[in-house]
Each structure stands twice: as structure tokens, then as C-alpha cells.
């Protein structure tokens, strides 16, 4: 009996020892697998799945169609394309925007509308209103053009930083660009010839807007030198003591190498395109002048305009895409991004 008990005890000891050995091996193997990353904890897998299921869709833009849509147009819109369109792309990956250059010529509001009429774009971006003849041509092709304003912009006047002049009236500006005034002395400045720069009227909406609304449809004077881009014009004005140029305010006001002039409807009502006090250029780029948004919005600044999304009214997905895009830009998020891009919010 005693021998049987000893045999049973020995057997149990062996079984327990083997169990402990295999249990220890299993523990260390499992631990090693977790440390080496070859096994995922079940609880982590479950939490990941739950978080994916519970994460709501970020794209809540009403009536936004799926697909790829060509768009383009105004170069003034470039900061908005950079700041706002990239956000929309991340929010709504099913709505793919493809910026499309014109097949010939320079990009601009006019070429964008031309491409829209020719069915090369789903919608376009413009810094001027649609012309009557453009809408007539569109109607001949079976649709009309609708402009949806989404932002406010101002036209700022750039001069050399050394030029000592309090400002210009709109009438004086017109006379400079039509060749009737050729020396700064004629408008209260030094005895210095005026070197006049502009983009060509065919180049984009800003020049077209300037001719329509500042020159009252008169032609540029023979004294005007034409340049290709605002970047080139800013360099020329910075190097020319008598230089002058006009452009979208966000392209001029924050610059460090030139200064922007106050404008007025009369000489007693000059309003700066920048927030006062003026930040000396010697403090730039650590500090930069900011847009006078309040004066742009109120209309106290003499030359302002809207920026538009131009939509085809054809009852198809192109119209749906353009309207949804414009409506998103008019949301609080869209307006904040427009402000971040350097323009004045409409709402």
C-alpha cells in the first residue's frame, strides 16, 4: 500500500513538473511574440474595428457629386486653391478637383470662362463678372452662366517704397494709366517720371476689371509697359523710383519691397488698403501689413470687387459640382479658409 502511494505521488510530481515546463515555455513564447510584434492583442483588434465603425464621415457637403471635375480660371484665386481646395479634397475624397490650364494662352478669368463655354471645365473661378456676350454665347450652346460671389477683394496700387506721396484719387489713377499724367509732380509728388506697369487686358480678369471700372473702358495709354506676372511687376516697381502697378490686394499689401498707396474718390478721403498704423518696410518680413478688411467690406476703399464661382446652368453634374463647391466656400469653414488665403470673407 505504501509502495502504491509512493508510485502515485511520483507520477503526479512528474505530470505537474511537465505541466509547469510546458506552461513556462508557452508563456515565454507568447511574450516574445507580443514584443516582436508578430501577434496582435485581440482587445486592440476589437478596439480598432470599433473606432472605424464609430468614426463619422467628415464629408457633409450637401449635394456634392462623385467624380473628377476640371476647373480653373483666375490667377487671383491661386491662394484660395492652395488653402481651401486642399481641405475640401481631404474632407471629400470622392470629389476630385483637377486644375486645368488653357490649351493656349495664359490662365485667367476670361480664359476660364472661355473654357467653361467650350465644355473644357465643369466650373470656373473668376475675379470679374460674366460679360453679356459670354452669356449669350453660352446660351447658344444650350446653357446659361451663373456667377456665385464667395469673397471680397480689393485692387491695391504698388509704388516704390521711396516715393513720397499721400495717395491717389481714382481719377488720377485713371489719368496715369491712360497717359494723361506722366510725372509724379502732377499729383503732389516729386519731379519724377512715372513708369507704368500692367498685365495685358487679355491676360486676366484683374486687368479687364481695371479697364472696365477704373479706366471706364478707355484703352491703356502708350506709356504702359506690359509684364507677364505680378511677381515680375513687383520686382520692376521695387527697382524703379517712379514705378506703379496694380493687382489684387493680397498680392501687394504684405510685400516687403514696395508699398501700397491709399486711394480715394476725392483727395480729402484717402483710405489705405492696409490696416493702420502702417508697418514700416524695415520691419518686414517679421511684421507685415495686413488687409484693411473693414474698409473693403464697407466699400469705403475705392476699388473693390467680388470673386466668383462661375457655374454652368445645364441641369447636369457640372452644375451640381459648381454649386456645391461655391456653397461650401460660403460655409463658416470655407469663409475662414478664404480669410486665411488673404481675402475678405463675404459672410
C-alpha positions as CSV (number, residue, x, y, z in Angstrom):
1,X,0.0,0.0,0.0
2,X,2.8,2.3,0.9
3,X,4.6,1.4,-2.4
4,X,1.5,2.3,-4.4
5,X,1.2,5.7,-2.7
6,X,4.8,6.4,-3.5
7,X,4.3,5.5,-7.1
8,X,1.2,7.7,-7.4
9,X,3.0,10.6,-5.8
10,X,5.9,10.2,-8.2
11,X,3.6,10.1,-11.2
12,X,1.7,13.2,-10.0
13,X,5.0,15.0,-9.5
14,X,6.2,14.2,-13.0
15,X,2.9,15.3,-14.5
16,X,3.0,18.6,-12.6
17,X,6.6,19.2,-13.5
18,X,5.9,18.6,-17.2
19,X,2.9,20.9,-17.0
20,X,5.0,23.7,-15.4
21,X,7.7,23.3,-18.0
22,X,5.2,23.5,-21.0
23,X,3.3,26.3,-19.3
24,X,6.5,28.3,-18.8
25,X,7.5,27.7,-22.4
26,X,4.1,28.8,-23.7
27,X,4.3,32.0,-21.6
28,X,7.7,33.0,-22.8
29,X,6.8,32.2,-26.4
30,X,3.7,34.3,-26.2
31,X,5.5,37.1,-24.5
32,X,8.3,37.1,-27.2
33,X,5.7,37.2,-30.0
34,X,4.0,40.2,-28.4
35,X,7.3,42.1,-28.0
36,X,8.4,41.3,-31.6
37,X,5.0,42.5,-33.0
38,X,4.0,39.2,-34.7
39,X,0.8,38.9,-32.7
40,X,-1.9,41.5,-32.2
41,X,-3.8,41.6,-29.0
42,X,-7.4,40.6,-29.5
43,X,-8.5,43.6,-27.5
44,X,-6.6,46.0,-29.7
45,X,-8.1,44.5,-32.9
46,X,-11.5,44.8,-31.4
47,X,-11.0,48.5,-30.4
48,X,-9.6,49.4,-33.9
49,X,-12.6,47.9,-35.6
50,X,-15.0,49.7,-33.2
51,X,-13.2,53.0,-33.8
52,X,-13.5,52.7,-37.5
53,X,-17.2,51.8,-37.3
54,X,-17.9,54.7,-34.9
55,X,-15.9,57.3,-36.8
56,X,-18.4,59.5,-38.7
57,X,-17.8,60.7,-42.3
58,X,-16.2,64.1,-42.4
59,X,-17.7,65.0,-45.8
60,X,-21.0,66.7,-45.1
61,X,-21.1,68.9,-48.1
62,X,-24.7,68.8,-49.4
63,X,-25.3,67.6,-53.0
64,X,-21.7,67.0,-53.7
65,X,-21.3,64.7,-56.7
66,X,-18.7,61.9,-57.0
67,X,-16.2,62.0,-59.8
68,X,-13.3,64.1,-61.3
69,X,-14.1,67.7,-62.3
70,X,-11.9,70.0,-64.3
71,X,-11.8,73.6,-63.0
72,X,-9.6,76.7,-63.5
73,X,-9.5,80.3,-64.4
74,X,-8.4,83.4,-62.4
75,X,-4.8,83.6,-61.2
76,X,-6.1,85.8,-58.3
77,X,-7.7,82.6,-57.0
78,X,-4.4,80.8,-56.6
79,X,-4.2,81.4,-52.7
80,X,-7.8,80.0,-52.4
81,X,-6.9,76.9,-54.4
82,X,-3.9,76.4,-52.1
83,X,-5.7,77.0,-48.8
84,X,-9.3,75.9,-49.3
85,X,-9.3,73.3,-52.1
86,X,-6.8,71.1,-50.4
87,X,-9.0,71.0,-47.3
88,X,-12.0,70.0,-49.4
89,X,-10.0,67.3,-51.1
90,X,-9.1,65.8,-47.7
91,X,-12.7,66.1,-46.4
92,X,-14.4,64.6,-49.5
93,X,-12.0,62.3,-51.3
94,X,-14.8,61.2,-53.7
95,X,-14.9,64.8,-55.1
96,X,-11.7,65.2,-57.2
97,X,-10.8,68.6,-58.5
98,X,-8.3,68.8,-61.3
99,X,-6.9,72.2,-62.1
100,X,-6.8,72.6,-65.9
101,X,-4.6,75.1,-67.8
102,X,-5.9,76.6,-71.0
103,X,-4.8,74.8,-74.2
104,X,-3.2,78.1,-75.4
105,X,-2.6,81.5,-73.8
106,X,-2.3,82.4,-70.2
107,X,-4.7,81.3,-67.4
108,X,-7.1,84.0,-66.2
109,X,-10.8,84.8,-65.6
110,X,-11.5,85.3,-69.3
111,X,-9.8,82.1,-70.5
112,X,-11.5,80.2,-67.7
113,X,-14.9,81.3,-68.8
114,X,-13.9,80.6,-72.4
115,X,-13.0,77.0,-71.4
116,X,-16.3,76.7,-69.5
117,X,-18.3,77.7,-72.5
118,X,-16.3,75.2,-74.6
119,X,-17.1,72.4,-72.1
120,X,-13.5,72.0,-71.1
121,X,-14.3,72.9,-67.4
122,X,-17.0,71.8,-65.1
123,X,-17.0,75.3,-63.4
124,X,-14.5,78.2,-63.3
125,X,-13.1,80.8,-60.9
126,X,-13.3,84.4,-61.8
127,X,-12.2,87.8,-60.4
128,X,-14.8,89.6,-62.6
129,X,-18.4,89.2,-63.6
130,X,-19.6,87.3,-66.6
131,X,-19.9,89.6,-69.7
132,X,-23.2,89.8,-71.6
133,X,-21.6,88.4,-74.7
134,X,-20.2,85.4,-72.8
135,X,-23.6,84.5,-71.5
136,X,-25.1,85.0,-75.0
137,X,-22.6,82.5,-76.4
138,X,-23.3,80.1,-73.6
139,X,-27.0,80.2,-74.3
140,X,-26.3,79.4,-78.0
141,X,-24.8,76.1,-76.7
142,X,-27.8,75.3,-74.6
143,X,-27.0,76.6,-71.1
144,X,-26.5,79.9,-69.2
145,X,-23.8,81.0,-66.8
146,X,-24.4,81.8,-63.2
147,X,-21.9,83.7,-61.0
148,X,-21.9,83.0,-57.3
149,X,-19.9,85.5,-55.2
150,X,-17.8,83.9,-52.4
151,X,-15.2,86.6,-51.4
152,X,-14.3,90.3,-51.5
153,X,-11.1,91.5,-53.0
154,X,-9.6,95.0,-53.4
155,X,-7.3,96.4,-56.1
156,X,-4.1,97.8,-54.4
157,X,-1.7,100.2,-56.0
158,X,2.0,99.4,-55.7
159,X,4.7,102.1,-55.8
160,X,8.4,102.3,-55.0
161,X,9.0,102.5,-51.3
162,X,10.9,105.7,-51.7
163,X,8.0,107.6,-53.3
164,X,6.7,110.3,-51.0
165,X,3.0,110.8,-51.9
166,X,0.0,110.6,-49.6
167,X,-2.3,108.8,-52.1
168,X,-4.1,108.9,-55.4
169,X,-7.7,109.5,-56.4
170,X,-9.3,107.1,-58.7
171,X,-9.5,109.9,-61.4
172,X,-5.7,110.5,-61.0
173,X,-5.1,106.7,-61.3
174,X,-7.1,106.6,-64.5
175,X,-5.2,109.6,-66.0
176,X,-1.9,107.9,-65.2
177,X,-2.9,104.7,-67.0
178,X,-4.4,106.5,-70.0
179,X,-1.3,108.6,-70.4
180,X,-2.7,111.9,-69.4
181,X,-0.5,112.2,-66.3
182,X,3.2,111.2,-66.8
183,X,5.0,112.8,-63.9
184,X,4.6,112.3,-60.1
185,X,4.8,116.1,-59.7
186,X,1.4,116.4,-61.3
187,X,-0.2,114.6,-58.4
188,X,1.7,116.1,-55.5
189,X,4.8,114.0,-55.7
190,X,8.4,114.7,-56.7
191,X,9.6,115.7,-60.1
192,X,9.9,112.2,-61.3
193,X,8.6,110.4,-64.5
194,X,6.0,107.8,-63.8
195,X,6.9,104.3,-65.1
196,X,3.6,102.5,-65.6
197,X,3.2,98.7,-65.5
198,X,0.2,96.4,-66.1
199,X,-0.6,93.0,-67.3
200,X,-2.3,93.0,-70.7
201,X,-6.1,93.2,-70.9
202,X,-6.1,89.7,-72.4
203,X,-4.1,88.2,-69.6
204,X,-6.7,88.0,-66.9
205,X,-9.7,89.3,-65.0
206,X,-7.9,91.9,-62.9
207,X,-6.7,93.8,-66.0
208,X,-10.2,93.5,-67.5
209,X,-11.8,94.7,-64.3
210,X,-9.4,97.7,-64.1
211,X,-10.2,98.8,-67.7
212,X,-13.9,98.4,-67.1
213,X,-14.2,100.0,-63.7
214,X,-11.2,102.4,-63.4
215,X,-10.5,103.4,-66.9
216,X,-14.2,103.4,-67.8
217,X,-13.5,101.3,-70.8
218,X,-10.8,103.6,-72.2
219,X,-7.7,102.0,-73.6
220,X,-4.3,101.9,-71.8
221,X,-2.0,104.7,-72.8
222,X,1.1,104.3,-74.9
223,X,3.1,104.9,-71.7
224,X,2.1,101.5,-70.2
225,X,4.7,98.7,-70.2
226,X,3.2,95.2,-70.1
227,X,4.5,92.4,-67.9
228,X,3.6,88.8,-67.6
229,X,3.1,88.3,-63.9
230,X,2.6,90.2,-60.6
231,X,5.9,88.8,-59.3
232,X,7.8,90.3,-62.2
233,X,5.9,93.6,-61.8
234,X,6.7,93.9,-58.1
235,X,10.4,93.4,-58.9
236,X,10.3,96.1,-61.5
237,X,8.5,98.6,-59.2
238,X,11.0,97.9,-56.4
239,X,13.8,98.8,-58.8
240,X,12.1,101.8,-60.4
241,X,11.8,105.0,-58.2
242,X,8.8,106.2,-60.4
243,X,7.2,102.8,-60.9
244,X,3.5,102.0,-60.4
245,X,1.4,98.8,-60.7
246,X,-2.0,97.5,-59.6
247,X,-3.0,94.0,-58.5
248,X,-5.2,92.0,-56.1
249,X,-4.6,93.4,-52.7
250,X,-3.3,90.2,-51.1
251,X,-0.5,90.2,-53.7
252,X,0.6,93.8,-52.9
253,X,-0.2,94.8,-49.3
254,X,2.1,92.3,-47.5
255,X,5.1,92.9,-49.8
256,X,8.4,93.9,-48.2
257,X,10.0,95.6,-51.3
258,X,7.2,98.0,-52.3
259,X,4.5,99.9,-50.6
260,X,0.8,100.2,-51.3
261,X,-0.9,103.6,-51.7
262,X,-4.0,104.9,-50.1
263,X,-6.8,105.5,-52.6
264,X,-9.8,107.9,-52.5
265,X,-12.8,109.0,-54.5
266,X,-11.6,112.5,-53.7
267,X,-8.3,113.9,-52.4
268,X,-9.7,114.5,-49.0
269,X,-10.8,110.9,-48.4
270,X,-7.8,108.7,-48.9
271,X,-8.3,105.2,-47.5
272,X,-5.4,102.8,-47.2
273,X,-5.7,99.2,-48.4
274,X,-3.7,98.2,-45.2
275,X,-4.6,98.3,-41.5
276,X,-3.2,101.4,-39.8
277,X,-0.8,102.1,-38.4
278,X,1.4,101.3,-41.5
279,X,4.2,98.9,-40.7
280,X,7.5,100.3,-42.0
281,X,9.1,98.0,-44.6
282,X,12.2,98.0,-42.5
283,X,10.3,95.7,-40.1
284,X,9.3,93.3,-42.8
285,X,9.1,90.2,-43.0
286,X,9.0,89.9,-39.2
287,X,5.9,92.1,-39.4
288,X,3.8,92.5,-42.5
289,X,1.0,94.9,-43.3
290,X,-2.5,93.4,-43.2
291,X,-5.5,94.0,-45.4
292,X,-7.9,96.7,-44.4
293,X,-10.8,94.2,-44.4
294,X,-13.2,96.5,-42.7
295,X,-12.8,99.2,-45.5
296,X,-13.1,96.6,-48.2
297,X,-16.3,95.1,-46.7
298,X,-17.9,98.5,-46.1
299,X,-17.0,99.9,-49.5
300,X,-15.0,102.8,-48.0
301,X,-12.0,101.7,-50.0
302,X,-12.5,103.0,-53.6
303,X,-11.8,99.9,-55.7
304,X,-13.2,96.6,-54.5
305,X,-14.7,93.6,-56.3
306,X,-16.2,90.1,-55.7
307,X,-14.6,86.8,-56.5
308,X,-17.0,84.4,-58.3
309,X,-17.5,80.8,-58.9
310,X,-19.0,80.6,-62.5
311,X,-21.4,77.7,-62.9
312,X,-23.0,76.2,-66.0
313,X,-26.8,76.0,-65.6
314,X,-27.3,72.9,-67.6
315,X,-29.0,70.6,-65.1
316,X,-26.1,68.1,-65.1
317,X,-23.4,67.1,-62.7
318,X,-21.2,70.1,-63.8
319,X,-23.8,72.4,-62.4
320,X,-24.2,70.3,-59.3
321,X,-20.4,70.3,-58.7
322,X,-20.0,74.1,-59.2
323,X,-22.9,74.9,-56.9
324,X,-21.8,72.5,-54.2
325,X,-18.3,73.9,-54.3
326,X,-19.4,77.5,-54.1
327,X,-21.9,76.7,-51.3
328,X,-19.1,75.0,-49.3
329,X,-16.9,78.1,-49.7
330,X,-19.8,80.1,-48.2
331,X,-19.9,77.9,-45.1
332,X,-18.2,79.2,-41.9
333,X,-15.3,76.8,-42.6
334,X,-15.0,77.9,-46.2
335,X,-15.1,81.6,-45.3
336,X,-12.4,81.1,-42.7
337,X,-10.2,79.5,-45.3
338,X,-10.8,82.3,-47.7
339,X,-9.7,84.7,-45.0
340,X,-6.6,82.6,-44.4
341,X,-5.9,82.9,-48.1
342,X,-5.7,86.7,-47.7
343,X,-9.2,87.8,-48.9
344,X,-12.2,89.3,-47.2
345,X,-15.0,87.0,-46.2
346,X,-18.4,87.7,-47.6
347,X,-20.2,86.4,-44.6
